[in-house]
Structure formats: C-alpha cells, structure tokens
Amino acid sequence: MLEQHYLTSLFEPKSVAVIGATDRDPSLGGILFRNILKSGYKGRLYAINPRHETVQGVQAYKSIEEIGARVELAVITTRPQLVPAIVEQCGRSGVKNVIIISSGFAESGHSGAALERKLMEIARSYNVRVLGPNCLGVIRPDIGLNATFASVNAEPGNLALVSQSGAMCSAVLDWARSNKVGFSSVISLGSTADVDFGEILDYLIHDNRTHYILMYVEGIRNSRRFMSALRSAARIKPIILLKAGRHAAGSAAVQTHSGMIAGSDVVFDAAVRRAGVVRVQNIGQLFYASKALASKFRPQGKRLAIITNGGGPGAMAADRAGDLNIPLAELALPTMQALNAALPANWSHANPIDIVGDATPERYRDAILAVAQDPGVDGMLIMLAPQAMTNPMEVAKTVIEVSEQTSKPMLACWMGEEQVAEARQLLEEAQIPAFRMPETAIELFFHIATYYRNQKLLLQTPEPSSRKQRAETEGAKMLVEAVLQERRKVLSEMESKAILRAFRVPVAQTMVARTPTEALLLAEQLGFPIAMKVDSPDLVTKSDAGGVRLNLTSALAVRNAYHDIIETVRRKRPQARINGVSIEPYLDRPHGRELMVGVVRDPIFGPIITFGAGGSEVEIFSDRQVALPPLNRFLAKDLIKSTRAAKLLDEFRNMPPANREALEEVLLNISEMVCELPWLQELDLNPLIVDESGAIAADARIVIDYVPPNGDRYSHMAIHPYPVHLIDEWPLPDGRIVTIRPIRPEDAEMEQEFLKNMSDESRYFRFMDTLREMTQAMLVRFTQIDYDREMALVAIMRDDDGKEIELGVSRYVTNPDGESVEFALAVADAWQKHGIGRRLMTSLIDCARAKGYRSIVGDVLAANGKMFRLMTSLGFTIHPHPEDPAVKRVIKPLQG
C-alpha cells in the first residue's frame, strides 16, 4: 500500500499543544512557544498552563483534556516529575505523539531512569509515541513549525538533520544560516527512550522534501535496528554522519550526556562503511560533503591528480592527501606526453602538476583536458594561488567550460580572499566544489570518494553457503553444546580445530599428550619434524609463557621438550592450568606469510571479524582491520586490501605471490561460522600461514558462552544474513518446480517486469493505486531488504532458457508496536487459482511466527472478494477499517 508513514503526525502535525507554555522569560516553555508563533505555524496551536488565562496573547487551557478537539502533537516542557501524569492525560485525550523537552531522566541517574521507565509504561499503554526526553525539539520549515528552544530557526531546504545532541543542532543551525543552507527537517532525539534513529530514518525515506540526511550520533541502543534502518535509507538517500566518542575521553562524555555506551570506534567505522554512509569529523565537513553530494562531483576511486600554479600549495595538498591515504595518481605515458607538449619546460613533470606561476587560462585548460583522459585518475583538484600574472575569474570560467567537456570529477581551491572570492562563488554556482584552503578540499575528496566506495559495500548481500546443512556443521554445534554442559567456555586446541574443520577451515592436525611417553607415541604416529605447544585454557599466547617448541626432529628432542615446556610454563605462569602438551606436524612453509584472523564481540554490534599481520609480533605492528559479518568474496577482498598485510601477499624477492583465493575462502568460512554459532565469543587463528599453495591455521583458540534460546537464529548479528534456510521447492502436479525464496537485490528487473505484466485490476488491488511502473527508489526499497524488520518471499519458475520468472510475491513489514506485521500479497494474473497465493502466504505466516510476532494484519479493498476467500481459509478474521470504509482489515493471531 502507498500510505503515509505512521510518524507523519509527529513530524507534520495539524495541531500542536505546548504543555508548560508561559510568558516567563527566559524559560523553556516561553522560548519554545514564542518560536512556534514566530515561525508562522499553519496548524492549530494551543497553550497549556493552569495558572494563566492567556500565554503570549493566545488563550491558555488548564490541561490538554480541556481543549475538546483532537491534538496530534503535545510538546512537554514541564519539570520531569510532572511528565508521567501529563503523558497519561495526553493518552486519555487521544494524543498520539509527544515531544519531551524536559531533562532529568535516564541521563541523570537511577531515580531519573525509574521516572523514564514509568512514563514509557504509561505511553505504551495508550499507544503514545515519545520523542526525547532531554531533546531540543523539531523544526519543519515547510509547515512553519519551530518546536524548539533554539535561538536560530532553519530555512527551507532539502537536508534533514537528525541529532542526539540538542546543542549540536543549535551549532549546525547557526553554521547553516551564515552559509545559506536550508533544511527539510531538524530532529533532536535526546535520549531516545522510544522513537529512535531507525524509525526516523524510515520516515525520512518516505519524505519527498528530504534529499540528503545529516546525522549526529553519540550512541546506539539497538545495533540491528540501527543498521537495518541506516542501510535501507542509504540505498535511497545519501547519509553523512558525524559521531562523537572517537576516543576514550569522548566516549566518557557521551555516556554522561546521553546515558549510552559508545562502543568501539573502529567497529562503528566498519559498521557505517558497510551501511554505505560517509563519516565526517566536524560540522564544516558535514555541510561540505552534503553540498558536494548535491553537485555533480562523483569520484569512483581515490587516485587524485593535483593541478596547481604554485609548488608550495601543491605540496600542502599532497601532504594532506598522504595523511588520509589518498594515493596521488601515477600519470600514464600519453598524459605525460600531452602535458610536455602543452606546458613550459619547467613544469613539475610529476603529480602534483605544477603548471608554473604565470599560468594562463589556456594552460589550465590544456592541463585539465590532458589529465581528464588518463584512466588512472579518479578525480582532479584544480588549485590557484593569486599571483601577478594570474586572472582568477578567467581561469574559473575556463575550468567551468572544461568541466562540461569531461565526466572526470573535479574540485577547486582558489586560495586567498578578496582577489578570488568572486571567482570561487562562480565555481560554486557551476556546482564545482570550491575552497579557500587545500586541506579542506582534500578532506572533501576523501569523504566523497569514501562515500561512493561505501555504496559498493552497501550493495553486497552475502548469502551463507547452503553447505552449512552438512552433518559436520551440526557436529560442531553438538560439540559446543557439550562443552557448555561441562561448564567450560574455553575450548582446547583440539576442540577448537575440530570446530574449524567442520566449517572447512584448513587446520594442522593436533593431538594432546599427557605424559612424555604419549608425546613420543604421537610424534612417531604423525612423523617428524613436529611442533609441541602447551595445552592450557588459561594461556592466550603460549609462546610468552615459554610453552612452544618447533621443528623437533627426534624422539630424544620430543622427550626433553615435553619436560622443558611443563617446567617453564609452571615457573612463568604458576596459576595456569596445564592439560598436557599438544603435538602437531611442524609446518615448514618457506614462502609462508604469518597472518591473523580473529572474531571478537563488540558490546554494541556483536561479532566482528578481524584480520591483519600475525605471528608473535602481532601486537607490535598492530595491523588489524575489522569487518561486520556476513561476508561475501567482494567484502573479504576489501577486508584484506584494507590492511598493510595485503602487501605481504604479493610477489617479492624470491617469494611467489600467496594464494589470495585460499585466504578469502578462510574468511568466508569464518563468516559462516560466526553466522551459525551464536555461542562464539572469541576466535583467534594466529598464525594463519598462507603461501602459494594455500592457507592453514597452525594455532587456534575459541571461547564460547551460553546464549538463551531465541526465535531469531541470527539475533546475535547486527546485519541479518540472507536466510537461505527459507528457500523451499514446490512441485506442481505437471512436474514443474516452483521455488519460494527470500527476495534478493538482483531481483529488481524481475520485480519491475512482474508489475508491468499485472492487469490494472490486480495492480489496483495490490497498491490501491493505478501504479504502472516502480521508481528506482521503490525498486530498491522492495528488493534490497534487511530480512529482519521485513521479509519478502518470491515464487519463481525458470523458463526454457533458464531465466527466472516471478509468479508472485508476499511480504511483511514490522508495525510500530514491534509485535505485529502488516502483509501484502500479489500473484501474476496467469498464475492465480494455482495455489501460489496460498503457498506464499503460508510461508510468510510461518516466517512471522518463527520471528515471534503476535499477529499478522493486512488492509484489503472491500471489492477484493478473491483475497477475502483466501484470507478466511487461512484463519484470518475480517474487521472494518478504522479510517476508510472502502477497505477492510484482516487479522490472524500467530502465537498461542
């Protein structure tokens, strides 16, 4: 259905009541009420104050219950102790949305947290949605609503600002006014007791006035909901994010301010990269990035060419590029030849391309056109320092003219003020980002190039291997459960390697000896040379405790090593429990690179995969990068490429290149392991040895913990994997096979074709609209889903050429109450009365029930008799629609 979003009445209210409005100045209620009056709000405005007959010239009411008319939004500015009772009055009066400006709740300690719990219990009992508490409020310039106590209003525009900090909203508004930047919405979340980032992003996806979204984040309460909404929104509208708490002191301030724990900043970075979002470091970068995204600046990589009329400014730009790991493009031979022909002999002959201080507009044009042809250049920074022979305005006109002749993205830096201000303005008007300082320009290039790179990460939808159903994987789960029954959490090396082997990770065979004689027998069985390591659940790094001996070639060496290991470890780590000594073949890999693959648990985002250089020096070099599972091959390659260890894998000296595919396969299998083992808390493969012939884990350590049973098998993950377990095949009576499976992003073309082939009646029954073709935004929203808050199942059949044909689709989305889902169903006209609709709905109902939802509901046009017959046969009951007599509501309980 094409309906309004359920938060529309919160952000676009037709009537507003300010509870605590007053004439007193300064006061929250006084300033906020005055701001609404001054902003020219077009709806009905009510003042609530039991001590006054009028407030600022407007009639006042003693309570919201006295108004006698429907109020869509109440803004509460009273003392915190009064708020629960006021929310109850709002609920009794039919108010569905409140904004709580007041502070003194969870952020203030135990008593405040108890007060917050009380008000939320009341709000939920009346289905009242709460924005805040401890927030600045909301500004909606298009309806003239400034329901904040900010001293600056927002001008209309297409940017939406969503912030956890009211002070940050005020600072951004102040910056925006002086830079002539407008907004579609300014939304202050406060402590997000109810409405949070997820629902607000959902609303902004539907808001046609919003083209870009700016976010200020301090902490996340629910990573799955946050990532789900962020990824959904970022597929349709660019998001630029500023986050506090990058360092320990900032994290402490965030916890004090909003009552939330910031979590690891490195992990947060990995999460927003995966969500297709660009993260900036300050307010200026926030707006520069948004303006650049609104322009035609679209770098598809990070290789930058700098064209300058001064060596010093070019060097400054190159230095900042180096700081941010932006590679300066290596100019191809044809480019060098073209530049040699066009430029004076004393040009720099390198990148930065110094075209000399007396550069004319024509020289700029020739240099830009030559560089624009170079396939090794992803973007250009054109720089001008005002010198005696330079005409800033004429050069700017030339740059604008040349920009029309090439698709190569370019940005400009006209250094200085009075002499270049007019030229810089001209460039901006031509949608070429222009700056005063080279560092700012380089930072913008970095952020926008990163944004487009992250968009590629966003489009990755990893599909867990169907091989996970193999008996070995089930055996791994049984082993984990057996260890937990023994009240152990740290697996032995043998157990750890057994788990890894079940997930197809190559490991060195390991057996544990508990006496020197057993060690001799095992060594003879495995064959020399061997490696020996202490087997202890208390030692993370065995070598530090003196518990490792390598390349042992004789029985005598084995006997001596056994005694030596036990004695050394007992001396160095007297508290460590020792189970014995593990015996394994010594891995003699002369071309082997020692790497590290691990899994850790982030308190916010759950399991994280880490990768970097390994061996005993792993902590010294600290070359680790992290990624959120699930991974596919593209994401595995990206993780490897992001580390310095990637260079170790290339050919150098007498070493052939390492087998990258084998390393990628290890990462993919570890990702699958993370998905399927919710008990996994820590994993350490160090070293993982990779050479030209493959990869093998020499050492392994796994830590597990008990996880309460949950209807969602992937509840431990921030990003829901593709639910391969929901794929089902259904034979028709004529022998043809119908496959029912969750929808995938690559189904967009098939989905568009399905809609085109539907009859007008079927389209109207499905969408309650004569929709003939989906927009790109609709296609993205329908096919790139997160499988958590929503599900879409398609019934498909292959034609004679093997092409998939869509026969029908069923989908649900979670309702705001979090306990029910709303469904939709459509079946191709030619496939109606074949049982496709029943099969799709049965599968969808089973899926919603397994997720723990209490009911499934749908709105059906009263004229759609076929749908009512199907719904009744599936156990739905039919009810009048609360708002539209032309529509009926069908409901089916799912639990009990």
C-alpha positions, 0 to 999 in steps of 0.5 A, a space after each residue: 500500500 502507498 500510505 503515509 508513514 505512521 510518524 507523519 503526525 509527529 513530524 507534520 502535525 495539524 495541531 500542536 499543544 505546548 504543555 508548560 507554555 508561559 510568558 516567563 522569560 527566559 524559560 523553556 516553555 516561553 522560548 519554545 512557544 514564542 518560536 512556534 508563533 514566530 515561525 508562522 505555524 499553519 496548524 492549530 496551536 494551543 497553550 497549556 498552563 493552569 495558572 494563566 488565562 492567556 500565554 503570549 496573547 493566545 488563550 491558555 487551557 488548564 490541561 490538554 483534556 480541556 481543549 475538546 478537539 483532537 491534538 496530534 502533537 503535545 510538546 512537554 516542557 514541564 519539570 520531569 516529575 510532572 511528565 508521567 501524569 501529563 503523558 497519561 492525560 495526553 493518552 486519555 485525550 487521544 494524543 498520539 505523539 509527544 515531544 519531551 523537552 524536559 531533562 532529568 531522566 535516564 541521563 541523570 541517574 537511577 531515580 531519573 531512569 525509574 521516572 523514564 521507565 514509568 512514563 514509557 509504561 504509561 505511553 505504551 499503554 495508550 499507544 503514545 509515541 515519545 520523542 526525547 526526553 532531554 531533546 531540543 525539539 523539531 523544526 519543519 520549515 515547510 509547515 512553519 513549525 519551530 518546536 524548539 528552544 533554539 535561538 536560530 530557526 532553519 530555512 527551507 531546504 532539502 537536508 534533514 538533520 537528525 541529532 542526539 545532541 540538542 546543542 549540536 543542532 543549535 551549532 549546525 543551525 547557526 553554521 547553516 544560516 551564515 552559509 545559506 543552507 536550508 533544511 527539510 527537517 531538524 530532529 533532536 532525539 535526546 535520549 531516545 527512550 522510544 522513537 529512535 534513529 531507525 524509525 526516523 530514518 524510515 520516515 525520512 525515506 518516505 519524505 519527498 522534501 528530504 534529499 540528503 540526511 545529516 546525522 549526529 550520533 553519540 550512541 546506539 541502543 539497538 545495533 540491528 535496528 540501527 543498521 537495518 534502518 541506516 542501510 535501507 535509507 542509504 540505498 535511497 538517500 545519501 547519509 553523512 554522519 558525524 559521531 562523537 566518542 572517537 576516543 576514550 575521553 569522548 566516549 566518557 562524555 557521551 555516556 554522561 550526556 546521553 546515558 549510552 555506551 559508545 562502543 568501539 570506534 573502529 567497529 562503528 567505522 566498519 559498521 557505517 562503511 558497510 551501511 554505505 554512509 560517509 563519516 565526517 569529523 566536524 560540522 564544516 565537513 558535514 555541510 561540505 560533503 552534503 553540498 558536494 553530494 548535491 553537485 555533480 562531483 562523483 569520484 569512483 576511486 581515490 587516485 587524485 591528480 593535483 593541478 596547481 600554479 604554485 609548488 608550495 600549495 601543491 605540496 600542502 595538498 599532497 601532504 594532506 592527501 598522504 595523511 588520509 591515504 589518498 594515493 596521488 595518481 601515477 600519470 600514464 605515458 600519453 598524459 605525460 606526453 600531452 602535458 610536455 607538449 602543452 606546458 613550459 619546460 619547467 613544469 613539475 613533470 610529476 603529480 602534483 602538476 605544477 603548471 608554473 606561476 604565470 599560468 594562463 587560462 589556456 594552460 589550465 585548460 590544456 592541463 585539465 583536458 590532458 589529465 581528464 583522459 588518463 584512466 588512472 585518475 579518479 578525480 582532479 583538484 584544480 588549485 590557484 594561488 593569486 599571483 601577478 600574472 594570474 586572472 582568477 575569474 578567467 581561469 574559473 570560467 575556463 575550468 567551468 567550460 572544461 568541466 562540461 567537456 569531461 565526466 572526470 570529477 573535479 574540485 577547486 581551491 582558489 586560495 586567498 580572499 578578496 582577489 578570488 572570492 568572486 571567482 570561487 562563488 562562480 565555481 560554486 554556482 557551476 556546482 564545482 566544489 570550491 575552497 579557500 584552503 587545500 586541506 579542506 578540499 582534500 578532506 572533501 575528496 576523501 569523504 566523497 570518494 569514501 562515500 561512493 566506495 561505501 555504496 559498493 559495500 552497501 550493495 553486497 548481500 552475502 548469502 551463507 553457503 547452503 553447505 552449512 546443512 552438512 552433518 559436520 556443521 551440526 557436529 560442531 554445534 553438538 560439540 559446543 553444546 557439550 562443552 557448555 554442559 561441562 561448564 567450560 567456555 574455553 575450548 582446547 586446541 583440539 576442540 577448537 580445530 575440530 570446530 574449524 574443520 567442520 566449517 572447512 577451515 584448513 587446520 594442522 592436525 593436533 593431538 594432546 599428550 599427557 605424559 612424555 611417553 604419549 608425546 613420543 607415541 604421537 610424534 612417531 604416529 604423525 612423523 617428524 619434524 613436529 611442533 609441541 605447544 602447551 595445552 592450557 585454557 588459561 594461556 592466550 599466547 603460549 609462546 610468552 609463557 615459554 610453552 612452544 617448541 618447533 621443528 623437533 626432529 627426534 624422539 630424544 628432542 620430543 622427550 626433553 621438550 615435553 619436560 622443558 615446556 611443563 617446567 617453564 610454563 609452571 615457573 612463568 605462569 604458576 596459576 595456569 592450568 596445564 592439560 598436557 602438551 599438544 603435538 602437531 606436524 611442524 609446518 615448514 612453509 618457506 614462502 609462508 606469510 604469518 597472518 591473523 584472523 580473529 572474531 571478537 564481540 563488540 558490546 554494541 554490534 556483536 561479532 566482528 571479524 578481524 584480520 591483519 599481520 600475525 605471528 608473535 609480533 602481532 601486537 607490535 605492528 598492530 595491523 588489524 582491520 575489522 569487518 561486520 559479518 556476513 561476508 561475501 568474496 567482494 567484502 573479504 577482498 576489501 577486508 584484506 586490501 584494507 590492511 598493510 598485510 595485503 602487501 605481504 601477499 604479493 610477489 617479492 624477492 624470491 617469494 611467489 605471490 600467496 594464494 589470495 583465493 585460499 585466504 578469502 575462502 578462510 574468511 568466508 568460512 569464518 563468516 559462516 561460522 560466526 553466522 551459525 554459532 551464536 555461542 562464539 565469543 572469541 576466535 583467534 587463528 594466529 598464525 594463519 600461514 598462507 603461501 602459494 599453495 594455500 592457507 592453514 591455521 597452525 594455532 587456534 583458540 575459541 571461547 564460547 558462552 551460553 546464549 538463551 534460546 531465541 526465535 531469531 537464529 541470527 539475533 546475535 548479528 547486527 546485519 541479518 544474513 540472507 536466510 537461505 534456510 527459507 528457500 523451499 521447492 514446490 512441485 506442481 502436479 505437471 512436474 514443474 518446480 516452483 521455488 519460494 525464496 527470500 527476495 534478493 537485490 538482483 531481483 529488481 528487473 524481475 520485480 519491475 517486469 512482474 508489475 508491468 505484466 499485472 492487469 490494472 485490476 490486480 495492480 489496483 488491488 495490490 497498491 490501491 493505486 493505478 501504479 504502472 511502473 516502480 521508481 528506482 527508489 521503490 525498486 530498491 526499497 522492495 528488493 534490497 531488504 534487511 530480512 529482519 524488520 521485513 521479509 519478502 518471499 518470491 515464487 519463481 519458475 525458470 523458463 526454457 532458457 533458464 531465466 527466472 520468472 516471478 509468479 508472485 510475491 508476499 511480504 511483511 513489514 514490522 508495525 510500530 508496536 514491534 509485535 505485529 506485521 502488516 502483509 501484502 500479497 500479489 500473484 501474476 494474473 496467469 498464475 492465480 487459482 494455482 495455489 501460489 497465493 496460498 503457498 506464499 502466504 503460508 510461508 510468510 505466516 510461518 516466517 512471522 511466527 518463527 520471528 515471534 510476532 503476535 499477529 499478522 494484519 493486512 488492509 484489503 479493498 472491500 471489492 477484493 472478494 478473491 483475497 477475502 476467500 483466501 484470507 478466511 481459509 487461512 484463519 484470518 478474521 475480517 474487521 472494518 477499517 478504522 479510517 476508510 470504509 472502502 477497505 477492510 482489515 484482516 487479522 490472524 493471531 500467530 502465537 498461542 
